[in-house]
Amino acid sequence: MAYALALEDPSVGDAVRRIAQEEAGHALGMVRATGELGPRVHAMRKTVKKLRGLLRLVRPVFPLARAENAVLRDAGRGLSGLRDAAVQLATAELLAARLPDDRREALVLPFREAAAHHDARAEEEMLPPFADVMDALILRSEGWQLTEDDWDAIEPGLAATWTAARRAMKAVHRTPDAEALHEWRKRVKDHWYQARLLKPIWPDLMDPHIRATDDLGERLGLVNDLAVFRERIEAAPLSPELRAEAHDLAILRHAELMEQIMPLGRRLLVGKAEALTDRWGLWWRLRGHAA
């Protein structure tokens, strides 16, 4: 089934257990599949994020949420070296596209070599421990119990995430540094996963909200990638002239993204949590009714 609280789920607790088991099973399939490693690791990391988004939605009514989230956080970090190398390569390629051929290749080469190095060792060192974590989570999830059900199981986590996203946006408005932007991105992503989980309450209206949240999160992700890239180029084997040029290109792209991000954020995150939870709560209670 889809990554969503389905109409067919007997309770919110049943939905949480089902989604957790389906997502962990999908991740195990990626571990044991064949083919190019990069896309498989990308899918595994997405699964970890989806599972953590699920836990955050019900965290106020799930006593084990904090411990389970810590397990998933560590599992995701175990894969981060491979994925981060691929992201940095993609960032280098994007920025280098504006350069002549010779300088473009010189800028991209060290990041391509770093990504290839991580690919070679990840299969042996990173994937088996990740598979063990997913196997164990499937077994533990059978016993997961929430202290509330229905909208009472959803509203507190949804409100907390919305409030955190608004607070993080205000922090960026005051001080738009890398740390504040990274925090905002995490909170926007949290809300994106929660909106996806609640899509069945009214798909026609939830879809545009989900797309807008995804758009904002992706742009914030690009800003974060640029911040990391600017750190990495300091240690990369580049000439001083090329390093300076790459740095300037990253700053220019960062400025372009920031001009887009702030208006998007203000429009998406307008209104306090109560306005959102009242509206979505009513849709929850009316879900499945004929129009």
BELMOWO-V557416 format. One record per residue. RES is the residue in three letters. BURIAL is b if it has 16 or more other ideal C-beta (glycine too) atoms within 10 Angstrom, else e. Layout:
res={RES	RES}
burial={BURIAL	BURIAL}
This chain:
res={MET	ALA	TYR	ALA	LEU	ALA	LEU	GLU	ASP	PRO	SER	VAL	GLY	ASP	ALA	VAL	ARG	ARG	ILE	ALA	GLN	GLU	GLU	ALA	GLY	HIS	ALA	LEU	GLY	MET	VAL	ARG	ALA	THR	GLY	GLU	LEU	GLY	PRO	ARG	VAL	HIS	ALA	MET	ARG	LYS	THR	VAL	LYS	LYS	LEU	ARG	GLY	LEU	LEU	ARG	LEU	VAL	ARG	PRO	VAL	PHE	PRO	LEU	ALA	ARG	ALA	GLU	ASN	ALA	VAL	LEU	ARG	ASP	ALA	GLY	ARG	GLY	LEU	SER	GLY	LEU	ARG	ASP	ALA	ALA	VAL	GLN	LEU	ALA	THR	ALA	GLU	LEU	LEU	ALA	ALA	ARG	LEU	PRO	ASP	ASP	ARG	ARG	GLU	ALA	LEU	VAL	LEU	PRO	PHE	ARG	GLU	ALA	ALA	ALA	HIS	HIS	ASP	ALA	ARG	ALA	GLU	GLU	GLU	MET	LEU	PRO	PRO	PHE	ALA	ASP	VAL	MET	ASP	ALA	LEU	ILE	LEU	ARG	SER	GLU	GLY	TRP	GLN	LEU	THR	GLU	ASP	ASP	TRP	ASP	ALA	ILE	GLU	PRO	GLY	LEU	ALA	ALA	THR	TRP	THR	ALA	ALA	ARG	ARG	ALA	MET	LYS	ALA	VAL	HIS	ARG	THR	PRO	ASP	ALA	GLU	ALA	LEU	HIS	GLU	TRP	ARG	LYS	ARG	VAL	LYS	ASP	HIS	TRP	TYR	GLN	ALA	ARG	LEU	LEU	LYS	PRO	ILE	TRP	PRO	ASP	LEU	MET	ASP	PRO	HIS	ILE	ARG	ALA	THR	ASP	ASP	LEU	GLY	GLU	ARG	LEU	GLY	LEU	VAL	ASN	ASP	LEU	ALA	VAL	PHE	ARG	GLU	ARG	ILE	GLU	ALA	ALA	PRO	LEU	SER	PRO	GLU	LEU	ARG	ALA	GLU	ALA	HIS	ASP	LEU	ALA	ILE	LEU	ARG	HIS	ALA	GLU	LEU	MET	GLU	GLN	ILE	MET	PRO	LEU	GLY	ARG	ARG	LEU	LEU	VAL	GLY	LYS	ALA	GLU	ALA	LEU	THR	ASP	ARG	TRP	GLY	LEU	TRP	TRP	ARG	LEU	ARG	GLY	HIS	ALA	ALA}
burial={e	e	b	b	b	e	e	e	b	e	e	b	b	b	b	b	b	b	b	b	b	b	b	b	e	b	b	b	e	b	b	e	e	e	e	e	b	b	e	b	b	b	e	b	b	b	b	b	b	b	b	b	b	b	b	b	b	b	b	b	b	b	e	e	b	e	e	b	b	e	b	b	e	e	b	b	e	b	b	e	b	b	b	b	b	b	b	b	b	e	b	b	e	b	b	b	e	e	b	e	e	e	b	b	e	b	b	b	e	b	b	e	e	b	b	e	e	b	b	e	e	b	e	e	e	b	b	e	e	b	b	e	b	b	e	e	b	b	e	e	b	e	e	b	e	b	e	b	e	e	b	e	b	b	b	b	b	b	b	b	b	b	b	b	b	b	e	b	b	e	b	b	e	e	e	e	e	e	e	b	b	b	b	b	b	b	b	b	b	b	b	b	b	b	b	b	b	b	b	b	b	b	e	e	e	b	e	e	b	b	e	e	b	e	b	b	b	e	b	b	b	b	b	b	b	b	b	e	b	b	e	b	b	e	e	b	e	b	e	e	e	b	b	e	b	b	b	e	b	b	e	e	b	b	e	e	b	e	e	e	b	e	e	b	b	e	e	b	b	e	e	e	b	e	e	b	b	e	e	b	b	e	e	b	e	e	e	e	e	e	e}
